């Protein structure tokens, strides 16, 4: 997880909030990020079915993103 996110989670209390992870990557997918967020924000609901897409596929990911959001109820 990028260092700025550690700082963000350190500075903000997201207790009672829902955290919906998403990212682009170069092969690492989430690489433990969802579990790390859950540890840093134990009183928040962290959605485990986050969306991740390889950086090469981002230009064609709009449909996949829309489907993922619809599945989450958005």
Secondary structure, 3 states (H helix, E strand, C coil): CCHHHHHHHHHCCCCCCEEEEEEEECCCCCCCHHHHHHHHCCCCEEEEEEEEEEHHHHHHCHHHHHHHHHHHCC
